[in-house]
């Protein structure tokens, strides 16, 4: 391939349209910058020339951006929508379901623990031992989630994203069978063990599903599709609340069925997910299989021409050649990812330490103090779950128009204000009658704020702020922080509440404000940007230079160059 400069081109004349076309000798390729005399006021124009025609991009005038370029506006195709639904229902739904499933039948399950112990020993279970067993039943789920998060990096690199989700279903199905038959087997130990196993399942699912969908989605839909896993988590919570009503399965006879139902979504995913493609980015950048990656993209995009996305993947691959695959240790020591790593730790910790579980814990007590009959509390809890679903669904539709930052900032502001006012209302409700109603408003406002930003957006940001080589390790770190923070709140909140009472929410308020300030000053907007564009933004903050090819010929296969040589000079 020969190289010529713009000065060696035939005279450039004013075109009739927005571009120009020149006839060049076949096999020539050139790129350069010039100042067109017929377009005053432009900083410069950029030429990229192939065998038969010349493309011109203008800087300082109407410039083609990545947001306007062909292929940037991907469509929600049926295969992409179904892949999102199948993976989210079979995995993320399970996470939410198992967060809430043991709340309603708790008295009946504890009675089963006591009866089983009595049958074995002939003596009733000590109340302290029963409390310990129930605490283990509750806390083993987030602890298992931490173990599952630690498995993310090796599994997604060796088994792929789709392969990891398929293998993960085996954990859920096994746990569902054990929990569903625990009463017949007269053993409560398997329930505690199954909660650990379900936690491992949820730990993997909560990280792999956002990664899988984020790598499949076009950039203009990446935020909306990235919120879908959190939407199904809230749907799972709501489903467990509804099925756990005393009139349905939340009773002495129905609780084993309630626990066992968790295997059905996993079974459906195990049967249907194999018919969907693997992540195209995994296939190309980690397996080196362009043919399969191209086929997967064509199916997901609903069109044959996916060269732009393939080319962008090769550009990303070129920029990462020196680093190779990141381990968790190298992630912590690599300067080029310093602010990305700090950002996901802050956002994932802020998500859980902001007090969302404490607000749900306090909700029943708040409603009861407002005069809601005890028999109706469970229905009010279901209504709160429904609000959570509706607001997360709203986030799906507004995340691409408003952006990630505004939802995170607005969410944490609303959460912090709700915590502050809730502290005041809880302290004054014994003396001011209407304060109990203000407490209800604060709970609802907090749930709305958390649902639109702090709950769904951090996982989207992990996908977008890291490239292919570092993304698995980043999800492993972010997921571990998420589950460790979840476990910590569950462990210490009862002690906080006993010692500080309503003032506990001031601590959550401070955490919300701190997280909000960090996001405001550090975290960039990532909507409608390619992974490489986001990487360039963060490289400036990290004060490092990213490795990019001076000529795309180094990163785009020769046969593809012969097929399509019209490349923008910004990629050279």
Secondary structure as UniProt FT lines:
FT   STRAND          2..4
FT   HELIX           6..8
FT   TURN            26..27
FT   STRAND          28..34
FT   TURN            37..38
FT   TURN            40..41
FT   STRAND          44..49
FT   STRAND          54..59
FT   TURN            66..68
FT   TURN            70..71
FT   HELIX           78..87
FT   HELIX           88..92
FT   HELIX           93..104
FT   HELIX           106..121
FT   HELIX           127..150
FT   HELIX           152..159
FT   HELIX           161..180
FT   HELIX           182..185
FT   HELIX           189..216
FT   TURN            219..221
FT   HELIX           222..243
FT   TURN            246..249
FT   TURN            252..254
FT   HELIX           255..260
FT   HELIX           262..272
FT   HELIX           273..275
FT   HELIX           280..281
FT   HELIX           282..286
FT   HELIX           290..301
FT   HELIX           307..319
FT   TURN            320..323
FT   HELIX           328..333
FT   HELIX           335..337
FT   HELIX           338..353
FT   HELIX           356..369
FT   TURN            370..371
FT   HELIX           374..376
FT   HELIX           377..402
FT   HELIX           404..428
FT   TURN            429..431
FT   TURN            433..434
FT   HELIX           435..449
FT   HELIX           450..454
FT   TURN            455..456
FT   HELIX           457..465
FT   HELIX           468..500
FT   HELIX           501..503
FT   HELIX           504..522
FT   TURN            527..528
FT   HELIX           531..542
FT   HELIX           552..554
FT   HELIX           558..563
FT   HELIX           569..571
//
